[in-house]
Amino acid sequence: MMFAQMAANAICTTSQYEDGAVQEPELHIYDKPPEGAAADWSMPQDWESFSAEDHARWRDLVARQSASLKGLASEAFMDGLEKLDLSSGGIPDYRECNTRFLAATGWQAIAVPGVIPNDVFFRHLAERRFPVSNFLRQHSSLDYNDEPDMFHDVFGHLPMFVDRTFGDFMAAYGRAGLRAEKLGMSDLLGRLYLHTVEFGLIAEAGGVRAYGAGLLSSYAETVHAVTGADTLRLKFNLPRMMRTDYPFDTFQPTYFVIESFAALLEEMETTSLREVYGQMDSTRILAPGESDPSDVVFTVDAV
């Protein structure tokens, strides 16, 4: 399954017409690069095509989410958000934004039409390019969108790259992804992405803070993940994460807490993923919310 499609599935819902008829969301999923996209699925952002209403909607989204995440988002995210200044002028123009983004992170943002194939996605990450969907959610979906859009990708992901160690982890993940593709293990590695890059928590400020983009672009789930009394938070366990499935239509029942981004990078660089893949042949996939004997519930003392 494609990574963007996995993320889309994790947040996808149906919507209804006024007469009550169910409408399945039309996702940006293609069999081949659509018109205007290159062989690597990159495309011109065409910033001039965004309307004044689009820019106003972007400013509203950024202002609302930035204010609501204080005390919930990781220090790295809040620092990156301030340094990248994603709200001024509306939707960022990558011709200008990438100059600042590259200097701050060593990465570039590239526009893509939506879902892209695994190998293309991994290649971009390995070469320090982050794909960004080139469409913005509508007013009816300000709080919850049917698929990862520009707001999720830019606001939720890009500030984290200001932390250079996190950026190194993402590049290492891309390289591991290219190897996983050859071994037919992309789905396993995809669960690691979902439980870290999309829904990850970090031990910080005497508790936990969010660093995953799926959380940071959704205030309600961030509150659930960080402060929920019944939320299960487990200490980072890479093999466990890779065999833990995720729900498509509700908040995650289980979140994984890392000690630091340095520790996350070290796990990525020193763990033999080939050995982990081999162990999966005799180990079943855990359903969302299912416990395992290897679980260590996160407490401040457990870090």
C-alpha positions in Angstrom: 0.0 0.0 0.0 1.3 3.5 -0.8 2.3 5.6 2.2 0.1 8.6 1.5 -2.7 6.1 1.0 -2.0 4.6 4.4 -2.2 8.0 5.9 -5.3 8.8 4.0 -6.9 5.6 5.2 -6.0 6.4 8.8 -8.0 9.6 8.7 -10.5 8.9 6.0 -14.3 9.3 6.7 -17.4 9.4 4.6 -19.5 12.5 4.3 -23.2 13.1 3.8 -25.4 15.2 1.5 -28.1 17.2 3.0 -30.7 14.5 2.1 -28.7 12.0 4.1 -27.1 10.1 1.2 -23.6 8.9 2.0 -20.8 10.3 -0.2 -17.5 8.6 -0.4 -14.7 11.1 -0.4 -12.9 11.5 -3.8 -9.3 11.0 -2.8 -6.3 12.2 -4.8 -5.1 8.7 -5.8 -3.8 8.0 -9.3 -2.5 5.0 -11.2 0.1 7.1 -13.0 1.3 10.7 -12.8 -1.6 12.9 -13.8 -1.2 15.6 -16.4 1.3 18.2 -15.3 3.3 15.9 -13.1 6.8 14.6 -13.9 7.9 11.0 -13.9 8.9 11.4 -10.2 5.4 12.8 -9.5 6.7 16.3 -8.7 4.7 19.1 -10.3 4.8 22.9 -10.4 3.1 24.4 -7.3 1.4 27.0 -9.6 1.1 29.4 -6.6 -0.6 32.0 -8.6 -3.6 29.8 -9.2 -4.5 29.8 -5.5 -7.3 32.3 -4.8 -7.6 35.0 -2.2 -10.1 32.7 -0.5 -7.5 29.9 -0.4 -4.9 32.2 1.2 -7.4 33.4 3.8 -8.4 29.8 4.6 -4.7 28.9 5.0 -4.1 31.8 7.4 -7.2 30.8 9.4 -6.0 27.2 9.6 -2.5 28.1 10.7 -3.7 30.7 13.3 -6.2 28.4 14.9 -3.9 25.4 15.1 -0.8 27.3 16.2 -2.7 28.8 19.1 -4.3 25.6 20.2 -1.1 23.5 20.2 0.7 25.4 22.9 1.5 23.0 25.7 0.6 20.0 23.6 3.2 20.1 20.7 6.8 19.2 21.1 9.4 22.0 21.5 11.0 21.0 18.2 7.7 21.6 16.4 6.9 24.9 18.0 10.5 26.1 17.3 10.2 25.0 13.7 6.8 26.7 13.3 8.3 30.0 14.5 11.4 29.8 12.3 9.5 28.8 9.1 6.8 31.5 9.6 4.2 29.6 7.6 1.3 32.0 8.1 2.5 35.3 6.7 1.3 35.9 3.1 -1.0 32.9 3.0 -0.1 29.7 1.3 3.7 29.5 1.2 5.2 30.0 -2.3 7.8 27.2 -2.5 10.0 29.4 -4.7 10.6 31.6 -1.7 9.8 29.2 1.1 12.3 26.6 0.0 15.2 29.1 0.2 14.4 29.5 3.9 13.5 25.8 4.4 16.7 24.5 2.8 18.9 26.8 4.9 17.1 25.8 8.1 16.8 22.1 7.4 18.8 20.9 4.5 15.5 19.7 2.9 13.2 21.0 0.2 9.4 20.8 -0.2 8.1 19.6 -3.6 4.5 19.7 -4.8 2.9 16.4 -5.8 -0.7 15.7 -6.9 -1.6 13.5 -3.9 -0.8 9.8 -3.3 2.5 8.8 -4.9 4.1 5.3 -5.2 6.2 3.8 -2.4 9.5 3.8 -4.4 9.0 7.4 -5.5 8.1 8.5 -1.9 11.1 6.7 -0.4 13.5 8.1 -3.1 12.4 11.7 -2.4 12.9 11.2 1.4 16.3 9.6 0.9 17.4 12.6 -1.2 15.9 15.0 1.4 12.8 16.2 -0.5 9.5 16.1 1.2 6.4 15.6 -1.0 3.5 18.0 -0.3 0.0 17.5 -1.7 -0.9 20.4 -3.9 -4.5 21.0 -2.7 -6.0 22.6 0.3 -9.0 21.4 2.3 -12.3 23.3 2.0 -14.2 25.3 4.6 -16.4 22.3 5.4 -13.3 20.4 6.5 -11.3 22.9 8.5 -11.1 20.7 11.5 -11.0 17.3 9.9 -10.1 16.4 6.3 -10.7 13.2 4.3 -7.0 12.9 3.3 -3.6 14.5 3.9 -3.7 17.8 2.2 -1.3 20.8 1.9 -2.1 21.9 5.5 -1.4 18.5 6.9 1.9 18.2 4.9 3.2 21.7 5.3 2.0 22.7 8.8 2.0 19.2 10.3 5.3 18.0 8.9 7.7 20.7 7.7 8.4 22.4 11.1 9.8 19.1 12.5 12.6 19.2 9.9 14.1 22.2 11.6 15.3 19.7 14.1 18.2 18.3 12.1 18.2 15.0 13.9 14.6 14.4 13.0 15.5 15.3 9.4 18.3 12.7 9.5 15.8 10.1 10.7 13.5 10.9 7.8 16.4 10.5 5.3 17.4 7.2 6.9 13.8 6.1 6.8 13.7 6.8 3.1 16.8 4.7 2.5 15.3 1.9 4.6 12.2 2.2 2.5 14.0 1.6 -0.7 15.5 -1.6 0.7 12.1 -2.6 2.1 10.5 -2.2 -1.3 13.0 -4.8 -2.7 12.2 -7.2 0.1 8.4 -6.7 -0.1 8.3 -5.3 3.4 6.9 -1.8 2.8 3.7 -2.4 4.7 5.6 -3.3 7.9 7.8 -0.3 7.6 4.7 1.8 6.9 3.4 1.0 10.3 6.6 2.4 11.8 5.9 5.6 9.8 2.3 5.8 11.1 3.3 5.3 14.7 6.1 7.9 14.6 6.0 10.5 11.9 2.2 10.7 11.9 1.1 9.8 15.4 4.3 9.9 17.5 4.8 11.3 21.0 8.0 12.4 22.7 8.9 12.4 26.4 9.2 16.1 27.3 8.3 18.7 30.0 7.6 16.1 32.6 5.1 14.3 30.4 4.6 13.8 26.7 4.2 16.1 23.7 3.1 15.5 20.1 5.5 15.5 17.1 3.5 13.4 14.6 1.8 15.3 11.8 -1.4 13.4 12.0 -1.7 14.7 15.6 -0.4 18.2 15.0 -2.9 18.9 12.2 -5.8 17.6 14.3 -6.3 19.5 17.6 -8.9 17.0 18.9 -6.6 13.9 18.5 -3.6 15.8 19.9 -5.6 16.5 23.1 -6.6 12.8 23.2 -3.1 11.5 22.7 -1.3 13.9 25.1 -3.8 14.3 27.9 -6.4 11.6 27.6 -6.8 9.7 30.9 -7.6 6.4 29.2 -5.1 6.7 26.4 -2.6 3.9 26.2 1.0 5.3 25.8 3.8 2.8 25.4 7.5 3.1 25.5 9.1 3.0 22.0 9.5 -0.6 20.8 10.4 -0.7 17.1 9.4 -4.4 16.4 6.2 -3.9 18.3 5.3 -0.8 16.3 5.9 -2.6 13.0 3.4 -5.3 13.9 0.7 -3.0 15.4 -2.1 -2.2 13.0 -4.0 1.1 13.2 -7.7 2.1 12.9 -9.1 3.9 9.9 -12.1 5.7 11.4 -11.3 6.8 14.9 -8.5 8.1 17.1 -5.5 5.8 17.7 -6.0 3.6 20.8 -2.2 3.2 21.3 0.6 5.7 21.0 4.3 5.2 21.2 6.6 7.5 23.1 10.3 8.2 22.1 13.0 9.4 24.5 14.4 11.8 22.0 14.9 12.3 18.3 18.5 11.2 18.7 17.3 7.9 20.2 14.8 7.5 17.3 17.6 8.0 14.8 19.9 5.6 16.6 17.1 2.9 16.5 16.7 3.5 12.7 20.4 3.3 12.1 21.4 0.4 14.3 18.4 -2.0 14.2 18.7 -4.7 11.7 15.4 -4.3 9.9 16.0 -7.4 7.9 16.1 -9.4 11.1 12.9 -7.7 12.3 11.3 -8.6 9.0 12.3 -12.2 9.4 10.8 -12.4 12.8 7.5 -11.2 11.4 7.1 -14.5 9.6 6.3 -16.2 12.9 4.7 -13.3 14.7 1.1 -12.2 14.0 0.0 -8.6 13.5 -1.6 -7.0 16.5 -5.1 -5.4 16.1 -5.5 -1.8 17.1 -5.5 -1.5 20.9 -4.4 -5.1 21.5 -1.8 -5.6 24.2 1.4 -7.6 24.0 3.7 -9.1 26.7 6.5 -6.8 25.5 4.5 -3.7 26.3 6.0 -1.1 28.7 3.5 1.5 29.6 5.1 5.0 29.5 5.7 6.8 32.7 8.2 9.6 33.4 10.3 7.1 35.3 10.2 4.6 32.4 12.2 6.9 30.1 
